[in-house]
Amino acid sequence: MKAIENILSRNSISKLGNPHPTSEEMDLIYKAALRAPDHAWLRPSEFIEITGSGLDKLSNIFQQYAIENIEDINEQKITKYKNAPYRAPMIIVLISNIKKHNRVPDIEQLLSTAAAAQNILLAIHALNYGAIWRTGLFALNDKIGKYFNLNKNQKILGYLYVGKPTTKFKKIPEIDIEKYITRWK
Ligand SMILES: Cc1cc2nc3c(=O)[nH]c(=O)nc-3n(C[C@H](O)[C@H](O)[C@H](O)COP(=O)(O)O)c2cc1C
């Protein structure tokens, strides 16, 4: 697929089944991720790749986190969070490992990991799989990292659910690009 066509047709897919990309395909996907712009090459982006019984481990983390951190938790919510990881055969946890640097603030490193996430989504699409970036309760906060045994500098930016689309692609809306652009000439 041509690069521009791949970008324009990328679509987040919420209904995902087997198979997930092979380890050879994942190598390409991570290489694409790690070509994201990265000020001073600090390499902040890190990933946890979860498949198979790893999904049970993630399910336990989501359940435990919900019980310990949600005030109005109930059985119904616990079941929902416990089942969440099984919506795809592979989940990639997006982590930004923030390094102290005199010219590169934390936000630039978080943005670099966001760019890496988009490279992953595009590479996955180019390889004919589907994915969706989810955050929910379990990302972008200072409490979740310890459930993964991460240190304080490692921030979870979300979860890429990955697999083969099990539904038709949704129609991509036409966007009136002019609404979003100012031209200075
Ligand atoms: C940082 C971030 C977090 C997101 N979190 C969620 C989420 O928790 N649940 C969800 O359904 N969509 C979430 N989304 C939106 C989807 O990933 C997706 O972008 C959206 O459904 C639009 O589909 P499209 O990417 O095909 O345009 C998130 C997107 C971003 C960028």
The ligand as an SDF file (V2000), in Angstrom:
LIG
                    3D

 31 33  0  0  0  0  0  0  0  0999 V2000
   -4.8820    9.2330   23.6220 C   0  0  0  0  0  0  0  0  0  0  0  0
   -6.1380    8.5860   23.1080 C   0  0  0  0  0  0  0  0  0  0  0  0
   -6.9230    7.8340   23.9630 C   0  0  0  0  0  0  0  0  0  0  0  0
   -8.0860    7.2110   23.5250 C   0  0  0  0  0  0  0  0  0  0  0  0
   -8.8240    6.4570   24.4030 N   0  0  0  0  0  0  0  0  0  0  0  0
   -9.9020    5.8010   23.9590 C   0  0  0  0  0  0  0  0  0  0  0  0
  -10.6280    4.9350   24.8310 C   0  0  0  0  0  0  0  0  0  0  0  0
  -10.2980    4.7470   25.9980 O   0  0  0  0  0  0  0  0  0  0  0  0
  -11.7270    4.3070   24.3310 N   0  0  0  0  0  0  0  0  0  0  0  0
  -12.1240    4.4840   23.0270 C   0  0  0  0  0  0  0  0  0  0  0  0
  -13.1190    3.8770   22.6180 O   0  0  0  0  0  0  0  0  0  0  0  0
  -11.4580    5.2960   22.1790 N   0  0  0  0  0  0  0  0  0  0  0  0
  -10.3580    5.9440   22.6040 C   0  0  0  0  0  0  0  0  0  0  0  0
   -9.6580    6.7640   21.7510 N   0  0  0  0  0  0  0  0  0  0  0  0
  -10.1820    6.9990   20.3880 C   0  0  0  0  0  0  0  0  0  0  0  0
   -9.8500    5.8960   19.4080 C   0  0  0  0  0  0  0  0  0  0  0  0
   -8.5210    5.4460   19.5630 O   0  0  0  0  0  0  0  0  0  0  0  0
  -10.0440    6.3880   17.9460 C   0  0  0  0  0  0  0  0  0  0  0  0
   -9.0970    7.3750   17.6400 O   0  0  0  0  0  0  0  0  0  0  0  0
  -11.4330    6.9250   17.7060 C   0  0  0  0  0  0  0  0  0  0  0  0
  -12.3610    5.8920   17.9100 O   0  0  0  0  0  0  0  0  0  0  0  0
  -11.6130    7.5030   16.2940 C   0  0  0  0  0  0  0  0  0  0  0  0
  -11.4110    6.5360   15.3080 O   0  0  0  0  0  0  0  0  0  0  0  0
  -10.3810    6.7760   14.0990 P   0  0  0  0  0  0  0  0  0  0  0  0
   -8.9960    6.7380   14.7240 O   0  0  0  0  0  0  0  0  0  0  0  0
  -10.6310    5.6550   13.1400 O   0  0  0  0  0  0  0  0  0  0  0  0
  -10.7150    8.1080   13.5160 O   0  0  0  0  0  0  0  0  0  0  0  0
   -8.4850    7.3590   22.1760 C   0  0  0  0  0  0  0  0  0  0  0  0
   -7.6760    8.1050   21.2920 C   0  0  0  0  0  0  0  0  0  0  0  0
   -6.5200    8.7180   21.7480 C   0  0  0  0  0  0  0  0  0  0  0  0
   -5.6660    9.5040   20.7800 C   0  0  0  0  0  0  0  0  0  0  0  0
  1  2  1  0
  2  3  1  0
  2 30  2  0
  3  4  2  0
  4  5  1  0
  4 28  1  0
  5  6  2  0
  6  7  1  0
  6 13  1  0
  7  8  2  0
  7  9  1  0
  9 10  1  0
 10 11  2  0
 10 12  1  0
 12 13  2  0
 13 14  1  0
 14 15  1  0
 14 28  1  0
 15 16  1  0
 16 17  1  0
 16 18  1  0
 18 19  1  0
 18 20  1  0
 20 21  1  0
 20 22  1  0
 22 23  1  0
 23 24  1  0
 24 25  2  0
 24 26  1  0
 24 27  1  0
 28 29  2  0
 29 30  1  0
 30 31  1  0
M  END
$$$$
